[in-house]
């Protein structure tokens, strides 16, 4: 479980939660959004679901 | 529950702003000014502008033809970046040297803010820089 934060050369920030289990990363994701500025796009991605399944299968 | 976000940076933290300004000086040289009382910015023709700010990077450290860039403290404690459309690289001005420098400050600010938020919640950050100049921070926490 991790969060990947990509900070572009233009200063734009993208955050992606990888392999969610529990609320920890979501809490950090929200804290980051609050600390950094205004969320201009917010969605769930197909990659997220794949990542989650893989994590569950691996028994992590 | 949201998993992917795009965030437009705002300068909320004075500590992270100062770190970003220090990074600016480290990379490009020059200096930034910190004033207890807001101080006038100077325009590209040497004209005193009406805008005032507590943190200022003077135009000579930005590029020829740039205006001063300022960060002005707001009533809520956050800072508003005072930067002209020209200097911000909006519209047709995207190639300006000072646009890249302003973007650098935003990037470094976001970097320091992210590390601070991650540390506050007990996360460890792993850092890498991509070829396109993006910084990737992977935040992990053991259980």
N, CA and C atoms of all chains as a GROMACS GRO file, in nm:
protein
  609
    1UNK      N    1   0.084  -0.119   0.000
    1UNK     CA    2   0.000   0.000   0.000
    1UNK      C    3   0.088   0.124   0.000
    2UNK      N    4   0.060   0.209  -0.091
    2UNK     CA    5   0.144   0.328  -0.105
    2UNK      C    6   0.068   0.437  -0.180
    3UNK      N    7   0.121   0.554  -0.173
    3UNK     CA    8   0.070   0.663  -0.255
    3UNK      C    9   0.183   0.712  -0.342
    4UNK      N   10   0.153   0.724  -0.471
    4UNK     CA   11   0.252   0.779  -0.563
    4UNK      C   12   0.213   0.923  -0.593
    5UNK      N   13   0.305   1.013  -0.564
    5UNK     CA   14   0.280   1.156  -0.588
    5UNK      C   15   0.374   1.201  -0.699
    6UNK      N   16   0.316   1.246  -0.808
    6UNK     CA   17   0.397   1.295  -0.919
    6UNK      C   18   0.383   1.447  -0.928
    7UNK      N   19   0.496   1.515  -0.914
    7UNK     CA   20   0.494   1.661  -0.917
    7UNK      C   21   0.558   1.706  -1.047
    8UNK      N   22   0.478   1.757  -1.136
    8UNK     CA   23   0.526   1.795  -1.269
    8UNK      C   24   0.618   1.916  -1.265
    9UNK      N   25   0.690   1.933  -1.372
    9UNK     CA   26   0.779   2.047  -1.385
    9UNK      C   27   0.700   2.177  -1.384
   10UNK      N   28   0.572   2.168  -1.420
   10UNK     CA   29   0.485   2.286  -1.418
   10UNK      C   30   0.423   2.309  -1.281
   11UNK      N   31   0.457   2.221  -1.184
   11UNK     CA   32   0.406   2.237  -1.048
   11UNK      C   33   0.273   2.168  -1.024
   12UNK      N   34   0.219   2.103  -1.126
   12UNK     CA   35   0.092   2.033  -1.106
   12UNK      C   36   0.117   1.900  -1.037
   13UNK      N   37   0.028   1.863  -0.946
   13UNK     CA   38   0.048   1.743  -0.865
   13UNK      C   39  -0.057   1.638  -0.898
   14UNK      N   40  -0.014   1.514  -0.917
   14UNK     CA   41  -0.106   1.402  -0.933
   14UNK      C   42  -0.078   1.304  -0.820
   15UNK      N   43  -0.183   1.258  -0.757
   15UNK     CA   44  -0.163   1.155  -0.654
   15UNK      C   45  -0.241   1.030  -0.694
   16UNK      N   46  -0.179   0.915  -0.673
   16UNK     CA   47  -0.242   0.787  -0.706
   16UNK      C   48  -0.224   0.694  -0.587
   17UNK      N   49  -0.335   0.642  -0.539
   17UNK     CA   50  -0.329   0.544  -0.430
   17UNK      C   51  -0.313   0.406  -0.490
   18UNK      N   52  -0.211   0.335  -0.447
   18UNK     CA   53  -0.181   0.202  -0.502
   18UNK      C   54  -0.214   0.096  -0.398
   19UNK      N   55  -0.295  -0.002  -0.438
   19UNK     CA   56  -0.319  -0.116  -0.351
   19UNK      C   57  -0.379  -0.077  -0.218
   20UNK      N   58  -0.508  -0.049  -0.220
   20UNK     CA   59  -0.573   0.001  -0.100
   20UNK      C   60  -0.621  -0.113  -0.011
   21UNK      N   61  -0.584  -0.106   0.114
   21UNK     CA   62  -0.643  -0.195   0.212
   21UNK      C   63  -0.653  -0.111   0.339
   22UNK      N   64  -0.770  -0.095   0.388
   22UNK     CA   65  -0.788  -0.006   0.502
   22UNK      C   66  -0.796   0.138   0.456
   23UNK      N   67  -0.806   0.228   0.552
   23UNK     CA   68  -0.832   0.368   0.520
   23UNK      C   69  -0.706   0.454   0.525
   24UNK      N   70  -0.594   0.395   0.564
   24UNK     CA   71  -0.475   0.475   0.586
   24UNK      C   72  -0.436   0.564   0.470
   25UNK      N   73  -0.424   0.505   0.353
   25UNK     CA   74  -0.377   0.581   0.238
   25UNK      C   75  -0.481   0.685   0.196
   26UNK      N   76  -0.608   0.651   0.213
   26UNK     CA   77  -0.711   0.748   0.179
   26UNK      C   78  -0.701   0.870   0.268
   27UNK      N   79  -0.670   0.845   0.395
   27UNK     CA   80  -0.654   0.956   0.488
   27UNK      C   81  -0.537   1.043   0.446
   28UNK      N   82  -0.426   0.979   0.408
   28UNK     CA   83  -0.311   1.057   0.364
   28UNK      C   84  -0.341   1.128   0.232
   29UNK      N   85  -0.411   1.059   0.144
   29UNK     CA   86  -0.447   1.119   0.015
   29UNK      C   87  -0.528   1.247   0.037
   30UNK      N   88  -0.621   1.240   0.130
   30UNK     CA   89  -0.703   1.358   0.160
   30UNK      C   90  -0.618   1.467   0.226
   31UNK      N   91  -0.530   1.424   0.317
   31UNK     CA   92  -0.444   1.522   0.385
   31UNK      C   93  -0.353   1.593   0.285
   32UNK      N   94  -0.304   1.518   0.188
   32UNK     CA   95  -0.218   1.577   0.085
   32UNK      C   96  -0.296   1.678   0.002
   33UNK      N   97  -0.418   1.636  -0.036
   33UNK     CA   98  -0.501   1.726  -0.117
   33UNK      C   99  -0.527   1.857  -0.042
   34UNK      N  100  -0.554   1.844   0.087
   34UNK     CA  101  -0.582   1.964   0.168
   34UNK      C  102  -0.456   2.049   0.183
   35UNK      N  103  -0.342   1.983   0.198
   35UNK     CA  104  -0.217   2.056   0.224
   35UNK      C  105  -0.162   2.123   0.098
   36UNK      N  106  -0.194   2.066  -0.017
   36UNK     CA  107  -0.129   2.114  -0.139
   36UNK      C  108  -0.208   2.222  -0.212
   37UNK      N  109  -0.340   2.219  -0.202
   37UNK     CA  110  -0.416   2.321  -0.274
   37UNK      C  111  -0.556   2.276  -0.307
   38UNK      N  112  -0.592   2.293  -0.434
   38UNK     CA  113  -0.729   2.263  -0.478
   38UNK      C  114  -0.728   2.141  -0.570
   39UNK      N  115  -0.817   2.046  -0.538
   39UNK     CA  116  -0.831   1.930  -0.624
   39UNK      C  117  -0.911   1.969  -0.748
   40UNK      N  118  -0.851   1.950  -0.865
   40UNK     CA  119  -0.919   1.988  -0.988
   40UNK      C  120  -0.969   1.866  -1.065
   41UNK      N  121  -0.924   1.748  -1.026
   41UNK     CA  122  -0.974   1.626  -1.086
   41UNK      C  123  -0.966   1.517  -0.981
   42UNK      N  124  -1.067   1.430  -0.980
   42UNK     CA  125  -1.080   1.335  -0.870
   42UNK      C  126  -1.158   1.215  -0.921
   43UNK      N  127  -1.092   1.101  -0.938
   43UNK     CA  128  -1.166   0.985  -0.991
   43UNK      C  129  -1.099   0.855  -0.951
   44UNK      N  130  -1.179   0.747  -0.967
   44UNK     CA  131  -1.122   0.615  -0.947
   44UNK      C  132  -1.078   0.563  -1.082
   45UNK      N  133  -0.975   0.485  -1.083
   45UNK     CA  134  -0.922   0.439  -1.211
   45UNK      C  135  -0.927   0.287  -1.219
   46UNK      N  136  -0.926   0.236  -1.344
   46UNK     CA  137  -0.924   0.092  -1.365
   46UNK      C  138  -0.801   0.031  -1.299
   47UNK      N  139  -0.690   0.100  -1.310
   47UNK     CA  140  -0.566   0.051  -1.252
   47UNK      C  141  -0.580   0.028  -1.102
   48UNK      N  142  -0.658   0.113  -1.040
   48UNK     CA  143  -0.678   0.101  -0.896
   48UNK      C  144  -0.740  -0.033  -0.862
   49UNK      N  145  -0.845  -0.072  -0.937
   49UNK     CA  146  -0.913  -0.197  -0.906
   49UNK      C  147  -0.821  -0.316  -0.931
   50UNK      N  148  -0.745  -0.312  -1.040
   50UNK     CA  149  -0.651  -0.420  -1.070
   50UNK      C  150  -0.547  -0.433  -0.958
   51UNK      N  151  -0.499  -0.321  -0.919
   51UNK     CA  152  -0.397  -0.316  -0.814
   51UNK      C  153  -0.453  -0.376  -0.685
   52UNK      N  154  -0.578  -0.341  -0.655
   52UNK     CA  155  -0.639  -0.388  -0.531
   52UNK      C  156  -0.655  -0.540  -0.535
   53UNK      N  157  -0.705  -0.591  -0.648
   53UNK     CA  158  -0.724  -0.736  -0.662
   53UNK      C  159  -0.591  -0.808  -0.644
   54UNK      N  160  -0.490  -0.759  -0.712
   54UNK     CA  161  -0.358  -0.823  -0.706
   54UNK      C  162  -0.309  -0.828  -0.561
   55UNK      N  163  -0.335  -0.721  -0.490
   55UNK     CA  164  -0.289  -0.713  -0.352
   55UNK      C  165  -0.361  -0.816  -0.265
   56UNK      N  166  -0.492  -0.830  -0.290
   56UNK     CA  167  -0.571  -0.924  -0.209
   56UNK      C  168  -0.526  -1.068  -0.237
   57UNK      N  169  -0.504  -1.098  -0.366
   57UNK     CA  170  -0.463  -1.233  -0.403
   57UNK      C  171  -0.328  -1.269  -0.341
   58UNK      N  172  -0.244  -1.172  -0.335
   58UNK     CA  173  -0.110  -1.197  -0.280
   58UNK      C  174  -0.115  -1.214  -0.128
   59UNK      N  175  -0.233  -1.186  -0.072
   59UNK     CA  176  -0.250  -1.204   0.071
   59UNK      C  177  -0.172  -1.103   0.154
   60UNK      N  178  -0.145  -0.989   0.092
   60UNK     CA  179  -0.069  -0.886   0.163
   60UNK      C  180  -0.161  -0.814   0.261
   61UNK      N  181  -1.503   0.651  -0.320
   61UNK     CA  182  -1.369   0.677  -0.268
   61UNK      C  183  -1.277   0.712  -0.385
   62UNK      N  184  -1.205   0.816  -0.374
   62UNK     CA  185  -1.124   0.862  -0.485
   62UNK      C  186  -0.983   0.805  -0.478
   63UNK      N  187  -0.930   0.772  -0.590
   63UNK     CA  188  -0.797   0.711  -0.592
   63UNK      C  189  -0.698   0.792  -0.674
   64UNK      N  190  -0.749   0.873  -0.763
   64UNK     CA  191  -0.660   0.952  -0.848
   64UNK      C  192  -0.703   1.097  -0.839
   65UNK      N  193  -0.609   1.183  -0.809
   65UNK     CA  194  -0.642   1.325  -0.798
   65UNK      C  195  -0.539   1.406  -0.875
   66UNK      N  196  -0.586   1.517  -0.926
   66UNK     CA  197  -0.497   1.619  -0.979
   66UNK      C  198  -0.517   1.743  -0.892
   67UNK      N  199  -0.406   1.796  -0.843
   67UNK     CA  200  -0.415   1.907  -0.748
   67UNK      C  201  -0.342   2.029  -0.802
   68UNK      N  202  -0.409   2.140  -0.800
   68UNK     CA  203  -0.348   2.267  -0.836
   68UNK      C  204  -0.291   2.328  -0.708
   69UNK      N  205  -0.162   2.356  -0.711
   69UNK     CA  206  -0.093   2.399  -0.589
   69UNK      C  207  -0.134   2.539  -0.546
   70UNK      N  208  -0.156   2.555  -0.417
   70UNK     CA  209  -0.174   2.687  -0.356
   70UNK      C  210  -0.071   2.699  -0.244
   71UNK      N  211  -0.025   2.820  -0.221
   71UNK     CA  212   0.081   2.839  -0.122
   71UNK      C  213   0.021   2.863   0.016
   72UNK      N  214  -0.002   2.752   0.086
   72UNK     CA  215  -0.067   2.760   0.218
   72UNK      C  216   0.034   2.765   0.331
   73UNK      N  217   0.150   2.704   0.310
   73UNK     CA  218   0.247   2.687   0.418
   73UNK      C  219   0.366   2.780   0.399
   74UNK      N  220   0.389   2.865   0.497
   74UNK     CA  221   0.504   2.956   0.489
   74UNK      C  222   0.635   2.877   0.492
   75UNK      N  223   0.640   2.772   0.576
   75UNK     CA  224   0.762   2.693   0.589
   75UNK      C  225   0.800   2.630   0.455
   76UNK      N  226   0.703   2.572   0.387
   76UNK     CA  227   0.732   2.508   0.258
   76UNK      C  228   0.766   2.611   0.152
   77UNK      N  229   0.701   2.728   0.160
   77UNK     CA  230   0.732   2.835   0.066
   77UNK      C  231   0.878   2.880   0.081
   78UNK      N  232   0.920   2.897   0.205
   78UNK     CA  233   1.059   2.940   0.230
   78UNK      C  234   1.156   2.834   0.179
   79UNK      N  235   1.125   2.707   0.203
   79UNK     CA  236   1.212   2.600   0.153
   79UNK      C  237   1.222   2.605   0.000
   80UNK      N  238   1.108   2.632  -0.064
   80UNK     CA  239   1.106   2.640  -0.211
   80UNK      C  240   1.188   2.759  -0.260
   81UNK      N  241   1.180   2.870  -0.189
   81UNK     CA  242   1.258   2.988  -0.227
   81UNK      C  243   1.407   2.963  -0.208
   82UNK      N  244   1.441   2.891  -0.101
   82UNK     CA  245   1.581   2.852  -0.080
   82UNK      C  246   1.630   2.763  -0.195
   83UNK      N  247   1.544   2.671  -0.238
   83UNK     CA  248   1.578   2.584  -0.350
   83UNK      C  249   1.600   2.666  -0.476
   84UNK      N  250   1.517   2.768  -0.494
   84UNK     CA  251   1.530   2.858  -0.609
   84UNK      C  252   1.670   2.921  -0.611
   85UNK      N  253   1.711   2.973  -0.496
   85UNK     CA  254   1.842   3.037  -0.486
   85UNK      C  255   1.953   2.934  -0.511
   86UNK      N  256   1.933   2.814  -0.457
   86UNK     CA  257   2.033   2.710  -0.475
   86UNK      C  258   2.050   2.672  -0.621
   87UNK      N  259   1.942   2.675  -0.696
   87UNK     CA  260   1.949   2.631  -0.836
   87UNK      C  261   1.990   2.745  -0.930
   88UNK      N  262   1.928   2.861  -0.910
   88UNK     CA  263   1.948   2.970  -1.007
   88UNK      C  264   2.040   3.080  -0.955
   89UNK      N  265   2.078   3.073  -0.828
   89UNK     CA  266   2.156   3.182  -0.770
   89UNK      C  267   2.064   3.298  -0.736
   90UNK      N  268   2.124   3.415  -0.712
   90UNK     CA  269   2.042   3.531  -0.678
   90UNK      C  270   1.998   3.527  -0.534
   91UNK      N  271   1.879   3.577  -0.506
   91UNK     CA  272   1.832   3.588  -0.369
   91UNK      C  273   1.682   3.608  -0.369
   92UNK      N  274   1.622   3.588  -0.253
   92UNK     CA  275   1.483   3.631  -0.234
   92UNK      C  276   1.481   3.722  -0.113
   93UNK      N  277   1.380   3.807  -0.107
   93UNK     CA  278   1.368   3.899   0.005
   93UNK      C  279   1.251   3.857   0.094
   94UNK      N  280   1.271   3.875   0.224
   94UNK     CA  281   1.161   3.856   0.317
   94UNK      C  282   1.141   3.985   0.394
   95UNK      N  283   1.021   4.040   0.390
   95UNK     CA  284   0.988   4.164   0.458
   95UNK      C  285   0.878   4.138   0.561
   96UNK      N  286   0.897   4.190   0.681
   96UNK     CA  287   0.791   4.179   0.781
   96UNK      C  288   0.668   4.256   0.734
   97UNK      N  289   0.693   4.374   0.676
   97UNK     CA  290   0.584   4.454   0.620
   97UNK      C  291   0.582   4.436   0.468
   98UNK      N  292   0.463   4.418   0.412
   98UNK     CA  293   0.455   4.401   0.267
   98UNK      C  294   0.522   4.518   0.193
   99UNK      N  295   0.596   4.483   0.092
   99UNK     CA  296   0.679   4.579   0.020
   99UNK      C  297   0.642   4.577  -0.128
  100UNK      N  298   0.650   4.693  -0.192
  100UNK     CA  299   0.609   4.706  -0.331
  100UNK      C  300   0.693   4.620  -0.425
  101UNK      N  301   0.626   4.564  -0.522
  101UNK     CA  302   0.694   4.497  -0.631
  101UNK      C  303   0.734   4.600  -0.736
  102UNK      N  304   0.833   4.564  -0.815
  102UNK     CA  305   0.880   4.651  -0.922
  102UNK      C  306   0.853   4.584  -1.056
  103UNK      N  307   0.803   4.664  -1.150
  103UNK     CA  308   0.768   4.610  -1.281
  103UNK      C  309   0.888   4.604  -1.374
  104UNK      N  310   0.865   4.549  -1.491
  104UNK     CA  311   0.979   4.521  -1.582
  104UNK      C  312   1.047   4.647  -1.634
  105UNK      N  313   0.979   4.761  -1.625
  105UNK     CA  314   1.043   4.886  -1.669
  105UNK      C  315   1.102   4.965  -1.553
  106UNK      N  316   1.110   4.899  -1.438
  106UNK     CA  317   1.163   4.968  -1.320
  106UNK      C  318   1.056   5.048  -1.248
  107UNK      N  319   0.933   5.033  -1.291
  107UNK     CA  320   0.820   5.105  -1.232
  107UNK      C  321   0.774   5.036  -1.104
  108UNK      N  322   0.743   5.115  -1.002
  108UNK     CA  323   0.690   5.059  -0.878
  108UNK      C  324   0.546   5.017  -0.902
  109UNK      N  325   0.517   4.893  -0.873
  109UNK     CA  326   0.380   4.842  -0.895
  109UNK      C  327   0.298   4.859  -0.768
  110UNK      N  328   0.167   4.865  -0.781
  110UNK     CA  329   0.082   4.881  -0.663
  110UNK      C  330   0.084   4.759  -0.571
  111UNK      N  331   0.115   4.643  -0.626
  111UNK     CA  332   0.108   4.522  -0.546
  111UNK      C  333   0.224   4.516  -0.446
  112UNK      N  334   0.193   4.460  -0.330
  112UNK     CA  335   0.294   4.443  -0.225
  112UNK      C  336   0.299   4.296  -0.183
  113UNK      N  337   0.415   4.256  -0.131
  113UNK     CA  338   0.430   4.118  -0.085
  113UNK      C  339   0.535   4.109   0.024
  114UNK      N  340   0.525   4.003   0.102
  114UNK     CA  341   0.623   3.976   0.208
  114UNK      C  342   0.746   3.904   0.155
  115UNK      N  343   0.725   3.817   0.058
  115UNK     CA  344   0.838   3.746  -0.004
  115UNK      C  345   0.848   3.790  -0.149
  116UNK      N  346   0.967   3.829  -0.189
  116UNK     CA  347   0.984   3.883  -0.324
  116UNK      C  348   1.109   3.825  -0.388
  117UNK      N  349   1.094   3.787  -0.515
  117UNK     CA  350   1.212   3.760  -0.598
  117UNK      C  351   1.218   3.874  -0.699
  118UNK      N  352   1.327   3.949  -0.695
  118UNK     CA  353   1.340   4.064  -0.782
  118UNK      C  354   1.362   4.021  -0.927
  119UNK      N  355   1.316   4.105  -1.016
  119UNK     CA  356   1.312   4.072  -1.159
  119UNK      C  357   1.450   4.039  -1.216
  120UNK      N  358   1.557   4.098  -1.159
  120UNK     CA  359   1.689   4.070  -1.214
  120UNK      C  360   1.731   3.925  -1.195
  121UNK      N  361   1.667   3.857  -1.100
  121UNK     CA  362   1.698   3.715  -1.079
  121UNK      C  363   1.605   3.624  -1.159
  122UNK      N  364   1.515   3.683  -1.237
  122UNK     CA  365   1.418   3.603  -1.312
  122UNK      C  366   1.455   3.597  -1.460
  123UNK      N  367   1.453   3.710  -1.526
  123UNK     CA  368   1.499   3.718  -1.664
  123UNK      C  369   1.494   3.864  -1.704
  124UNK      N  370   1.555   3.897  -1.817
  124UNK     CA  371   1.540   4.034  -1.865
  124UNK      C  372   1.395   4.048  -1.913
  125UNK      N  373   1.331   4.155  -1.875
  125UNK     CA  374   1.193   4.176  -1.916
  125UNK      C  375   1.090   4.121  -1.819
  126UNK      N  376   1.136   4.063  -1.709
  126UNK     CA  377   1.041   4.010  -1.612
  126UNK      C  378   1.000   4.118  -1.511
  127UNK      N  379   0.885   4.098  -1.451
  127UNK     CA  380   0.844   4.176  -1.334
  127UNK      C  381   0.888   4.100  -1.209
  128UNK      N  382   0.894   4.170  -1.096
  128UNK     CA  383   0.917   4.099  -0.969
  128UNK      C  384   0.804   3.997  -0.947
  129UNK      N  385   0.838   3.887  -0.882
  129UNK     CA  386   0.737   3.791  -0.839
  129UNK      C  387   0.726   3.801  -0.687
  130UNK      N  388   0.604   3.808  -0.637
  130UNK     CA  389   0.584   3.821  -0.494
  130UNK      C  390   0.491   3.715  -0.438
  131UNK      N  391   0.503   3.694  -0.308
  131UNK     CA  392   0.412   3.605  -0.236
  131UNK      C  393   0.358   3.685  -0.119
  132UNK      N  394   0.231   3.717  -0.125
  132UNK     CA  395   0.170   3.809  -0.029
  132UNK      C  396   0.085   3.734   0.072
  133UNK      N  397   0.109   3.763   0.199
  133UNK     CA  398   0.034   3.697   0.305
  133UNK      C  399  -0.112   3.742   0.302
  134UNK      N  400  -0.201   3.644   0.311
  134UNK     CA  401  -0.344   3.672   0.311
  134UNK      C  402  -0.398   3.668   0.454
  135UNK      N  403  -0.520   3.714   0.469
  135UNK     CA  404  -0.580   3.719   0.602
  135UNK      C  405  -0.586   3.581   0.667
  136UNK      N  406  -0.601   3.477   0.587
  136UNK     CA  407  -0.613   3.341   0.642
  136UNK      C  408  -0.476   3.275   0.664
  137UNK      N  409  -0.366   3.352   0.643
  137UNK     CA  410  -0.234   3.297   0.668
  137UNK      C  411  -0.169   3.230   0.548
  138UNK      N  412  -0.244   3.211   0.441
  138UNK     CA  413  -0.185   3.154   0.320
  138UNK      C  414  -0.118   3.266   0.240
  139UNK      N  415  -0.050   3.228   0.134
  139UNK     CA  416   0.019   3.326   0.051
  139UNK      C  417  -0.036   3.323  -0.091
  140UNK      N  418  -0.056   3.442  -0.145
  140UNK     CA  419  -0.102   3.453  -0.283
  140UNK      C  420   0.017   3.490  -0.369
  141UNK      N  421   0.039   3.409  -0.474
  141UNK     CA  422   0.147   3.441  -0.567
  141UNK      C  423   0.105   3.558  -0.654
  142UNK      N  424   0.189   3.661  -0.658
  142UNK     CA  425   0.164   3.775  -0.746
  142UNK      C  426   0.259   3.764  -0.863
  143UNK      N  427   0.204   3.723  -0.973
  143UNK     CA  428   0.285   3.699  -1.091
  143UNK      C  429   0.198   3.734  -1.211
  144UNK      N  430   0.250   3.812  -1.302
  144UNK     CA  431   0.170   3.855  -1.417
  144UNK      C  432   0.145   3.737  -1.510
  145UNK      N  433   0.042   3.746  -1.591
  145UNK     CA  434   0.016   3.643  -1.692
  145UNK      C  435   0.140   3.621  -1.777
  146UNK      N  436   0.204   3.732  -1.807
  146UNK     CA  437   0.326   3.728  -1.888
  146UNK      C  438   0.432   3.640  -1.821
  147UNK      N  439   0.457   3.667  -1.694
  147UNK     CA  440   0.562   3.594  -1.623
  147UNK      C  441   0.520   3.452  -1.587
  148UNK      N  442   0.390   3.430  -1.572
  148UNK     CA  443   0.342   3.296  -1.536
  148UNK      C  444   0.344   3.203  -1.656
  149UNK      N  445   0.365   3.261  -1.774
  149UNK     CA  446   0.368   3.177  -1.894
  149UNK      C  447   0.230   3.145  -1.947
  150UNK      N  448   0.131   3.226  -1.909
  150UNK     CA  449  -0.005   3.203  -1.960
  150UNK      C  450  -0.014   3.248  -2.106
  151UNK      N  451  -0.109   3.192  -2.176
  151UNK     CA  452  -0.134   3.234  -2.313
  151UNK      C  453  -0.012   3.213  -2.402
  152UNK      N  454   0.032   3.319  -2.465
  152UNK     CA  455   0.140   3.308  -2.563
  152UNK      C  456   0.279   3.322  -2.502
  153UNK      N  457   0.284   3.326  -2.371
  153UNK     CA  458   0.411   3.358  -2.306
  153UNK      C  459   0.480   3.238  -2.244
  154UNK      N  460   0.443   3.118  -2.290
  154UNK     CA  461   0.485   2.998  -2.218
  154UNK      C  462   0.636   2.972  -2.226
  155UNK      N  463   0.706   3.040  -2.315
  155UNK     CA  464   0.849   3.013  -2.328
  155UNK      C  465   0.935   3.102  -2.239
  156UNK      N  466   0.874   3.186  -2.163
  156UNK     CA  467   0.953   3.282  -2.085
  156UNK      C  468   1.038   3.211  -1.980
  157UNK      N  469   1.159   3.260  -1.962
  157UNK     CA  470   1.251   3.201  -1.863
  157UNK      C  471   1.191   3.209  -1.723
  158UNK      N  472   1.126   3.323  -1.692
  158UNK     CA  473   1.071   3.338  -1.557
  158UNK      C  474   0.951   3.245  -1.533
  159UNK      N  475   0.883   3.202  -1.642
  159UNK     CA  476   0.774   3.106  -1.622
  159UNK      C  477   0.828   2.976  -1.568
  160UNK      N  478   0.940   2.933  -1.626
  160UNK     CA  479   1.002   2.809  -1.580
  160UNK      C  480   1.049   2.823  -1.436
  161UNK      N  481   1.097   2.942  -1.402
  161UNK     CA  482   1.145   2.963  -1.266
  161UNK      C  483   1.030   2.966  -1.166
  162UNK      N  484   0.920   3.027  -1.206
  162UNK     CA  485   0.802   3.027  -1.118
  162UNK      C  486   0.748   2.885  -1.102
  163UNK      N  487   0.746   2.810  -1.212
  163UNK     CA  488   0.700   2.671  -1.205
  163UNK      C  489   0.791   2.589  -1.114
  164UNK      N  490   0.920   2.619  -1.118
  164UNK     CA  491   1.016   2.549  -1.031
  164UNK      C  492   0.980   2.572  -0.883
  165UNK      N  493   0.945   2.696  -0.851
  165UNK     CA  494   0.907   2.726  -0.711
  165UNK      C  495   0.783   2.646  -0.672
  166UNK      N  496   0.686   2.638  -0.763
  166UNK     CA  497   0.565   2.560  -0.734
  166UNK      C  498   0.599   2.414  -0.712
  167UNK      N  499   0.688   2.363  -0.797
  167UNK     CA  500   0.724   2.221  -0.787
  167UNK      C  501   0.795   2.194  -0.655
  168UNK      N  502   0.888   2.281  -0.619
  168UNK     CA  503   0.962   2.260  -0.494
  168UNK      C  504   0.871   2.278  -0.372
  169UNK      N  505   0.779   2.372  -0.381
  169UNK     CA  506   0.682   2.391  -0.273
  169UNK      C  507   0.601   2.262  -0.253
  170UNK      N  508   0.550   2.209  -0.364
  170UNK     CA  509   0.469   2.086  -0.356
  170UNK      C  510   0.552   1.971  -0.300
  171UNK      N  511   0.678   1.966  -0.338
  171UNK     CA  512   0.768   1.862  -0.290
  171UNK      C  513   0.781   1.870  -0.136
  172UNK      N  514   0.810   1.989  -0.085
  172UNK     CA  515   0.829   2.004   0.060
  172UNK      C  516   0.698   1.983   0.136
  173UNK      N  517   0.589   2.029   0.079
  173UNK     CA  518   0.459   2.010   0.146
  173UNK      C  519   0.422   1.862   0.151
  174UNK      N  520   0.450   1.791   0.043
  174UNK     CA  521   0.420   1.648   0.039
  174UNK      C  522   0.501   1.573   0.144
  175UNK      N  523   0.630   1.604   0.152
  175UNK     CA  524   0.715   1.537   0.252
  175UNK      C  525   0.666   1.567   0.394
  176UNK      N  526   0.626   1.691   0.418
  176UNK     CA  527   0.580   1.728   0.552
  176UNK      C  528   0.452   1.653   0.588
  177UNK      N  529   0.359   1.646   0.493
  177UNK     CA  530   0.232   1.576   0.519
  177UNK      C  531   0.256   1.427   0.539
  178UNK      N  532   0.346   1.371   0.460
  178UNK     CA  533   0.376   1.228   0.470
  178UNK      C  534   0.442   1.196   0.605
  179UNK      N  535   0.536   1.278   0.643
  179UNK     CA  536   0.605   1.257   0.771
  179UNK      C  537   0.509   1.269   0.888
  180UNK      N  538   0.419   1.366   0.880
  180UNK     CA  539   0.323   1.387   0.989
  180UNK      C  540   0.235   1.264   1.011
  181UNK      N  541   0.216   1.188   0.904
  181UNK     CA  542   0.131   1.068   0.917
  181UNK      C  543   0.212   0.940   0.923
  182UNK      N  544   0.343   0.953   0.941
  182UNK     CA  545   0.426   0.835   0.962
  182UNK      C  546   0.464   0.760   0.836
  183UNK      N  547   0.459   0.827   0.723
  183UNK     CA  548   0.497   0.764   0.597
  183UNK      C  549   0.644   0.792   0.566
  184UNK      N  550   0.705   0.696   0.496
  184UNK     CA  551   0.841   0.714   0.446
  184UNK      C  552   0.832   0.748   0.298
  185UNK      N  553   0.913   0.842   0.253
  185UNK     CA  554   0.909   0.885   0.113
  185UNK      C  555   1.029   0.834   0.037
  186UNK      N  556   1.004   0.779  -0.081
  186UNK     CA  557   1.110   0.738  -0.173
  186UNK      C  558   1.099   0.828  -0.295
  187UNK      N  559   1.213   0.883  -0.335
  187UNK     CA  560   1.212   0.988  -0.435
  187UNK      C  561   1.283   0.947  -0.562
  188UNK      N  562   1.226   0.985  -0.675
  188UNK     CA  563   1.299   0.972  -0.801
  188UNK      C  564   1.261   1.086  -0.893
  189UNK      N  565   1.352   1.119  -0.982
  189UNK     CA  566   1.324   1.225  -1.077
  189UNK      C  567   1.316   1.166  -1.216
  190UNK      N  568   1.211   1.201  -1.289
  190UNK     CA  569   1.192   1.147  -1.424
  190UNK      C  570   1.265   1.234  -1.526
  191UNK      N  571   1.280   1.177  -1.645
  191UNK     CA  572   1.353   1.248  -1.750
  191UNK      C  573   1.287   1.380  -1.787
  192UNK      N  574   1.155   1.386  -1.773
  192UNK     CA  575   1.084   1.509  -1.812
  192UNK      C  576   1.089   1.615  -1.701
  193UNK      N  577   1.164   1.585  -1.594
  193UNK     CA  578   1.178   1.684  -1.487
  193UNK      C  579   1.077   1.670  -1.376
  194UNK      N  580   0.982   1.577  -1.391
  194UNK     CA  581   0.886   1.552  -1.283
  194UNK      C  582   0.956   1.485  -1.166
  195UNK      N  583   0.903   1.509  -1.047
  195UNK     CA  584   0.952   1.440  -0.928
  195UNK      C  585   0.845   1.341  -0.885
  196UNK      N  586   0.885   1.218  -0.861
  196UNK     CA  587   0.791   1.117  -0.812
  196UNK      C  588   0.828   1.082  -0.669
  197UNK      N  589   0.732   1.098  -0.579
  197UNK     CA  590   0.750   1.059  -0.439
  197UNK      C  591   0.657   0.941  -0.412
  198UNK      N  592   0.713   0.828  -0.374
  198UNK     CA  593   0.632   0.713  -0.335
  198UNK      C  594   0.630   0.709  -0.183
  199UNK      N  595   0.510   0.716  -0.128
  199UNK     CA  596   0.494   0.726   0.018
  199UNK      C  597   0.442   0.592   0.070
  200UNK      N  598   0.515   0.535   0.163
  200UNK     CA  599   0.478   0.404   0.216
  200UNK      C  600   0.482   0.407   0.368
  201UNK      N  601   0.397   0.323   0.424
  201UNK     CA  602   0.397   0.311   0.570
  201UNK      C  603   0.388   0.165   0.606
  202UNK      N  604   0.479   0.118   0.690
  202UNK     CA  605   0.474  -0.020   0.734
  202UNK      C  606   0.368  -0.038   0.842
  203UNK      N  607   0.319  -0.159   0.860
  203UNK     CA  608   0.214  -0.183   0.961
  203UNK      C  609   0.268  -0.271   1.071
   0.00000   0.00000   0.00000
